[in-house]
């Protein structure tokens, strides 16, 4: 059993290190208050343009917000001076590492401390399981991957660090001996997803992952790739059953059937960098007097980062084991997945421990971020699709995916499964068989990144679907409409979606848009020497991980001021503003104070957890939940795609409790309505308008008056809540004021008046069943994109003349932020389709020589800045919950561009990116 949240903040049983985690409140003196004021309170409207950004003023005025902004002198109680560390990485992964030649660093340029693998072995550090592998490549071993760290150098002064950094830029001082070839390691994960639908849409599936569970082939073969045959050695019965069904599907696609159009195609995607604006950075100080390790970090997963550092040092020998670790978290200058479970934080902590008494800053420059930062997986895919020629309906689909995971496992197995379960996109396909394997290579580690596997597999699918439509022939949008999965239809894993499905509505929007309607006219009217083409794509993207957590705390003052705390982090996604707006739905006003990245303000809940929420069985969960403080997980990483849905959920539920048991009874007293009056039960009919609580036939009540009454009568004025989602929210009952209160939360504490928070033990709970771990996805958003391109025949230069994207996201909490995500997603899609690429091995970023001189990202000149139209569909109902949309808006942009290129040139490209030089070669 893991310690409770309260206990976690004071001790860790495995390490004996006291831990504390907080928002960077001490940065107030440097211009960043721990809670930022939200402008526009009086003019707030959830359906209008929102109320500005919580962090807007601070960002545009250059306040210190990010980890890279801070130095020791900015932090009260820290020493005034800052030392600097530099990670040294191996630019070779095929030869034995034999050491470093630091002779070029003479005199003042010599590092004060050099930390290597041998030093870690001496002090007894441990590598957290997620990061299994050598933190530093030991002498005499071949690096696991290009860019693997071999040492950290620490310099007492910035001038020495800065000059040394330039002197060591080329990496030639890292020395290598015997050639061994790359290190061979097992695949990170291999899975097979097979589904055979029943005879009718309502009939049970013959076979599906939701019924039978996820399966993997035997692992005893010496082949570098799995042996997928059901007859392979060490094949378990569960896998053999799926494989037999899968081989029948493939045989059907291979058979000669004149009534079935079968296309067999290969597609390849490239490795790219997340390219967040702020390279990874951290600041740490080990105070020898107090034996306290202080850190300032900007990550997507604060709870995981703190636990990993505690594990790293938990069994270290004195004086390298701190008695206490205090981690403070900042905003991030973008993430896109690349700061989720990053090993960078471990090196920040090590630098401080090995230079005790000195605050040490470890900050990548762009060269180093390219060399060591997490990348997007490169995919190789083969897809086969069978379509009935007479009806234009897809009958069967099979695919094989191979992912390059690079040097460490990271999230490679997860990316493989998400990409595989998304392989049929928006379509209803009765027979599907998809294999996927994530392999180790000597490339830079690949991990989570916007699109998370679906970008790769849906790009291949939407290009293939366009080719099918042309071969039938059918209008591309009509073909998609005929095959679109119905709202209650079953996905690849055999489950229906649990949210709205608006594919047909989006396809209708695409079809009626002028870009599509005028495509033939624009093509025939192209100027001489110029080719014009129009492309379309429509996709779906899940949001959530299957083990998402949300912590929220909301407080209401006697004068109606609202304060919100949340454990999710700000990474450019506007989570603070989304929180304020969602809470305002229940409390009638935008929050005066919002504090994010807070994992230190929920002690009253006393949460405990145990086991792995992704792998535990139902019996284990049923036994654990008898403890009213137990939850499957306490806190989870932040991503932009789940901020609105997950990050704001608990705060919204906390606000609902405040309204129901604080503001509503206060309002009844102000209206002189007795508790036995039928109207006392009509809280659901009350509405907030202009900061006043309105009920038909009653005088409007300002929030300040209702809040004052709630405090005076000692009603509920604050609430803390925790929630857990495994493709549906946990639900529980709590005894409150003589009734059983039901909500989509699993832990609750309340404050009455100005009193202390008190935990309300649940009397029953329903956590999502563990069988939900078999679901590929149940939360999804849809997006469609049209692009019109122009290509100069002589040069291959491509210009996006016009573009249109339409998507749905339920209730948009901050419409301006949602539109910004869509615009940013479009730009990233353009870069991925036409510009960005990283060679995988020796010529790639692992050599330490890559920067924006070689790596091309989309600029304003590459985008249709004044001809990009984005439409956000309104929610289906006023109470539809917010959906995650930050990923789905990128995905269709890529295949739409590729389909437009085919329309213009008659050439289908099967790999990315499609550069101007490639186009010129085709058109020559």
QUIWO-V718500 format. One record per backbone hydrogen bond with DSSP energy under -0.5 kcal/mol. NH is the residue of the N-H (numbers start at 1). CO is the residue of the C=O. E is the energy in kcal/mol with one decimal. If there is no record, write none. Layout:
NH_CO_E, NH_CO_E
This chain:
2_609_-2.2, 5_607_-1.7, 8_4_-3.5, 9_5_-1.5, 10_7_-1.4, 11_7_-3.0, 15_12_-1.1, 16_12_-3.3, 18_323_-2.7, 19_8_-0.6, 20_325_-2.2, 22_327_-2.2, 24_329_-1.7, 25_23_-2.9, 27_24_-1.2, 28_25_-1.7, 29_26_-0.7, 30_27_-1.4, 31_28_-1.6, 32_27_-2.1, 33_31_-0.6, 36_594_-1.5, 39_37_-0.6, 43_40_-1.2, 44_41_-1.3, 48_45_-0.9, 50_45_-0.9, 51_52_-0.6, 52_49_-0.6, 56_53_-1.0, 57_53_-0.5, 59_55_-2.2, 60_56_-2.5, 61_57_-1.7, 62_59_-1.1, 63_58_-2.7, 64_30_-0.8, 65_63_-0.8, 67_331_-0.7, 69_66_-1.8, 70_66_-0.6, 70_67_-1.1, 73_80_-0.5, 74_71_-1.9, 75_72_-1.8, 76_26_-0.5, 76_74_-0.6, 78_75_-2.1, 83_359_-3.4, 84_155_-2.6, 85_361_-2.8, 86_153_-2.5, 88_151_-3.2, 89_87_-0.5, 90_148_-2.7, 91_89_-0.5, 96_178_-2.5, 97_141_-2.4, 98_175_-2.2, 99_175_-0.9, 101_173_-2.8, 102_100_-0.8, 105_102_-2.0, 106_104_-1.0, 109_106_-2.2, 110_107_-1.6, 112_154_-2.3, 113_154_-1.5, 115_152_-2.5, 120_116_-1.7, 121_117_-2.3, 122_118_-1.9, 123_119_-1.8, 124_120_-1.3, 125_120_-1.7, 126_312_-1.8, 128_126_-0.6, 131_128_-1.6, 132_129_-1.7, 137_149_-2.4, 140_97_-3.1, 141_138_-1.6, 143_95_-0.6, 146_442_-3.5, 147_90_-3.6, 148_145_-1.8, 150_88_-3.2, 151_88_-1.3, 152_115_-1.9, 153_86_-2.7, 154_113_-2.6, 155_84_-3.3, 161_157_-1.8, 162_158_-3.3, 163_159_-2.2, 164_160_-2.3, 165_161_-2.6, 166_162_-1.4, 167_163_-2.1, 168_164_-2.0, 169_166_-1.0, 171_168_-1.4, 174_171_-1.5, 175_99_-3.0, 175_173_-0.6, 177_96_-2.9, 180_94_-2.7, 181_94_-2.2, 188_438_-2.5, 189_438_-1.1, 191_436_-2.4, 192_215_-2.1, 193_434_-3.1, 194_192_-0.6, 195_432_-2.6, 196_207_-2.8, 197_430_-2.8, 198_203_-0.5, 203_200_-1.0, 206_196_-2.2, 207_196_-1.7, 210_493_-2.5, 211_208_-0.6, 212_208_-2.6, 213_209_-2.6, 215_192_-0.8, 228_226_-0.8, 232_229_-1.5, 235_232_-1.3, 240_236_-2.6, 241_237_-2.1, 242_238_-1.3, 243_239_-2.8, 244_240_-2.5, 245_241_-1.7, 246_242_-2.7, 247_243_-2.8, 248_244_-1.7, 249_245_-1.8, 250_246_-2.1, 251_247_-2.2, 252_248_-2.2, 253_249_-1.9, 254_250_-1.7, 255_251_-1.5, 257_255_-0.9, 260_257_-2.0, 261_259_-0.6, 261_387_-3.1, 262_260_-0.6, 263_385_-2.0, 265_383_-2.8, 267_381_-2.8, 268_910_-2.0, 269_379_-2.4, 271_838_-0.6, 274_374_-0.7, 278_333_-1.8, 279_277_-0.7, 282_362_-2.0, 283_296_-2.0, 284_360_-2.4, 285_294_-2.5, 287_285_-0.8, 287_292_-2.9, 288_286_-0.9, 291_287_-1.4, 292_287_-1.4, 293_324_-3.1, 294_285_-3.1, 294_292_-0.6, 295_326_-2.6, 296_283_-2.8, 297_328_-2.5, 298_281_-0.6, 300_339_-2.1, 301_339_-0.6, 305_301_-2.3, 306_302_-2.3, 307_303_-2.1, 308_304_-2.5, 309_305_-2.1, 310_306_-2.1, 311_307_-2.3, 312_308_-2.5, 313_309_-1.8, 314_310_-0.9, 316_313_-1.4, 317_123_-3.1, 320_317_-2.7, 322_320_-0.7, 323_291_-2.3, 324_291_-1.6, 325_18_-3.6, 326_293_-2.8, 327_20_-2.9, 327_325_-0.5, 328_295_-2.7, 328_326_-0.5, 329_22_-2.4, 330_297_-2.4, 331_65_-1.8, 332_570_-1.9, 334_332_-1.5, 338_335_-2.2, 340_337_-1.7, 341_339_-0.7, 342_339_-0.5, 345_342_-1.0, 346_343_-1.4, 347_343_-1.0, 347_344_-0.5, 348_344_-1.6, 349_345_-1.9, 350_346_-2.1, 351_347_-2.2, 352_348_-1.5, 353_349_-2.0, 354_350_-2.1, 355_351_-0.5, 355_352_-0.8, 356_353_-0.6, 357_286_-2.6, 358_355_-1.9, 359_81_-0.5, 360_284_-3.6, 361_83_-2.7, 362_282_-2.4, 362_360_-0.5, 363_85_-0.6, 363_361_-0.5, 364_280_-2.7, 369_365_-2.4, 370_366_-2.2, 371_367_-2.1, 372_368_-2.6, 373_369_-2.4, 375_445_-1.9, 376_272_-2.7, 378_404_-0.6, 380_402_-2.1, 381_267_-3.0, 382_400_-2.0, 383_265_-3.1, 384_398_-3.3, 385_263_-2.1, 386_396_-2.7, 387_261_-2.7, 388_393_-2.7, 389_259_-2.5, 392_388_-2.4, 395_386_-3.2, 396_386_-1.5, 397_431_-2.1, 398_384_-2.6, 399_433_-2.1, 400_382_-2.2, 401_435_-2.3, 402_380_-2.3, 403_437_-2.9, 404_378_-2.3, 405_403_-0.8, 405_439_-2.8, 407_443_-1.5, 410_130_-0.5, 412_409_-2.8, 415_411_-2.7, 416_412_-2.3, 417_413_-1.9, 418_414_-2.6, 419_415_-2.5, 420_416_-2.0, 421_417_-2.8, 422_418_-1.1, 423_420_-1.7, 425_422_-2.0, 427_424_-2.3, 428_483_-2.8, 429_427_-0.7, 430_394_-0.5, 431_395_-0.5, 432_195_-2.5, 433_397_-1.8, 434_193_-2.8, 435_399_-2.4, 436_191_-2.4, 437_401_-1.5, 438_189_-2.6, 439_403_-2.9, 439_437_-0.6, 441_406_-1.4, 446_405_-2.4, 447_375_-2.4, 450_336_-1.3, 452_449_-3.4, 454_451_-1.9, 455_451_-0.6, 457_453_-2.1, 458_454_-2.8, 459_455_-1.1, 460_456_-1.8, 461_457_-2.0, 462_458_-2.9, 463_459_-1.8, 464_460_-1.8, 465_461_-3.0, 466_462_-1.7, 467_463_-1.6, 468_464_-2.2, 469_465_-2.4, 470_466_-1.9, 471_467_-1.8, 472_468_-1.8, 473_469_-0.7, 474_469_-3.1, 479_475_-2.8, 480_476_-1.6, 481_477_-2.4, 482_478_-2.4, 483_479_-1.2, 484_480_-0.8, 484_481_-0.8, 485_426_-3.0, 489_486_-2.1, 491_495_-2.8, 494_491_-1.3, 497_489_-0.5, 498_778_-2.4, 499_778_-0.6, 506_502_-2.0, 507_503_-2.8, 508_504_-2.4, 509_505_-1.9, 510_506_-2.3, 511_507_-2.5, 512_508_-1.8, 513_509_-0.7, 513_510_-0.8, 516_513_-1.0, 517_513_-2.6, 518_514_-2.6, 519_516_-1.3, 522_518_-2.6, 523_519_-2.0, 524_520_-2.5, 525_521_-1.5, 526_523_-1.1, 530_527_-1.8, 531_791_-2.7, 533_789_-1.7, 535_787_-2.4, 537_785_-1.6, 539_783_-2.9, 541_781_-2.2, 543_779_-1.0, 548_725_-2.2, 550_723_-2.0, 552_721_-2.3, 553_565_-2.2, 554_719_-2.6, 555_563_-2.5, 556_717_-2.6, 557_561_-2.6, 560_557_-2.0, 563_555_-2.4, 564_593_-2.1, 565_553_-2.6, 566_595_-2.0, 567_551_-1.3, 571_569_-0.6, 578_574_-2.3, 579_575_-2.5, 580_576_-2.1, 581_577_-2.4, 582_578_-2.3, 583_579_-2.6, 584_580_-1.8, 585_581_-0.8, 585_582_-0.7, 586_582_-0.5, 586_583_-1.3, 587_583_-2.0, 588_584_-2.4, 592_562_-1.8, 593_562_-1.9, 594_36_-0.9, 595_564_-2.4, 597_568_-2.7, 598_566_-2.9, 599_597_-0.7, 605_602_-1.9, 606_603_-1.5, 608_629_-2.1, 613_611_-0.6, 615_612_-1.1, 616_612_-2.3, 621_617_-2.1, 622_618_-3.0, 623_619_-2.0, 624_620_-2.3, 625_621_-2.4, 626_623_-1.0, 627_624_-1.8, 628_626_-0.7, 630_627_-2.1, 631_608_-2.1, 638_300_-3.5, 642_639_-1.5, 643_639_-0.8, 643_640_-0.5, 646_642_-3.1, 647_642_-1.5, 648_643_-1.0, 649_646_-1.2, 650_646_-0.6, 652_648_-2.1, 653_649_-2.3, 654_650_-2.6, 655_651_-2.4, 656_652_-2.1, 657_653_-1.8, 658_654_-2.0, 659_655_-2.4, 660_656_-2.8, 661_657_-2.7, 662_658_-1.3, 663_658_-2.0, 664_659_-3.2, 666_662_-1.3, 667_663_-2.6, 668_664_-2.4, 669_665_-1.7, 670_666_-2.0, 671_667_-2.3, 672_669_-0.8, 673_668_-3.1, 674_672_-0.6, 677_674_-1.5, 680_677_-2.0, 681_678_-1.5, 682_679_-1.8, 685_682_-1.8, 686_682_-0.6, 686_683_-0.9, 687_694_-2.0, 689_687_-0.5, 689_692_-2.8, 692_689_-1.3, 693_701_-3.3, 694_687_-3.6, 694_692_-0.5, 698_695_-2.3, 701_693_-1.9, 703_691_-2.0, 706_702_-2.0, 707_703_-3.1, 708_704_-2.1, 709_705_-2.0, 710_706_-2.3, 711_707_-2.2, 712_708_-2.5, 713_709_-2.2, 714_711_-1.2, 715_710_-2.9, 716_661_-1.8, 717_751_-2.7, 718_751_-1.2, 719_554_-2.3, 720_749_-2.7, 721_552_-2.8, 722_747_-1.6, 723_550_-2.1, 725_548_-2.9, 726_728_-1.9, 730_724_-2.3, 731_766_-1.8, 732_743_-2.2, 733_764_-2.0, 734_741_-2.5, 735_761_-0.6, 736_734_-0.8, 736_739_-2.7, 739_736_-1.5, 741_734_-3.1, 741_739_-0.9, 743_732_-1.9, 745_743_-1.6, 746_722_-2.6, 747_722_-1.1, 748_760_-0.5, 749_720_-2.1, 750_758_-2.2, 751_718_-2.4, 753_715_-2.7, 755_752_-2.8, 758_750_-2.5, 760_748_-3.0, 761_759_-0.7, 763_733_-2.5, 764_733_-0.9, 766_731_-3.5, 772_769_-1.9, 773_770_-2.0, 774_771_-2.1, 775_772_-1.8, 780_778_-0.5, 781_541_-1.8, 783_539_-2.1, 784_806_-2.6, 785_537_-2.6, 786_804_-3.0, 787_535_-2.1, 788_802_-2.9, 789_533_-2.8, 790_799_-2.5, 791_531_-2.8, 792_797_-2.5, 793_529_-2.5, 793_791_-0.7, 796_792_-3.0, 799_790_-2.8, 801_788_-1.9, 801_799_-0.9, 802_788_-1.5, 803_867_-2.3, 804_786_-2.5, 805_869_-2.3, 806_784_-2.5, 807_871_-2.1, 808_782_-1.6, 809_873_-0.5, 812_810_-0.5, 813_811_-0.8, 817_814_-0.7, 818_814_-2.3, 819_815_-2.6, 820_816_-2.1, 821_817_-2.5, 822_818_-1.9, 823_819_-2.4, 824_820_-2.7, 825_821_-2.7, 826_822_-2.0, 827_823_-2.0, 828_824_-2.4, 829_825_-2.2, 830_826_-2.1, 831_827_-2.2, 832_828_-2.4, 833_829_-2.3, 834_830_-2.4, 835_831_-2.0, 836_831_-3.2, 838_271_-1.5, 844_841_-2.6, 847_844_-1.8, 848_845_-2.2, 854_851_-1.5, 855_851_-2.1, 856_854_-0.6, 857_855_-0.5, 862_859_-1.8, 863_860_-1.4, 865_863_-1.9, 867_864_-1.3, 869_803_-2.6, 869_867_-0.6, 871_805_-3.0, 873_807_-2.9, 873_871_-0.6, 880_877_-1.9, 883_809_-2.6, 889_885_-1.3, 890_887_-1.9, 891_887_-1.1, 892_888_-0.9, 893_890_-0.8, 894_890_-0.7, 894_891_-0.7, 895_891_-0.8, 896_892_-2.0, 897_893_-1.8, 898_894_-2.0, 899_895_-2.8, 900_896_-1.9, 901_897_-2.2, 902_898_-1.9, 903_899_-2.0, 904_900_-1.9, 905_901_-2.7, 906_902_-3.1, 909_907_-0.6, 912_268_-1.3, 914_833_-2.9, 915_913_-1.0, 919_915_-2.2, 920_916_-2.7, 921_917_-2.0, 922_918_-2.0, 923_919_-2.3, 924_920_-1.3
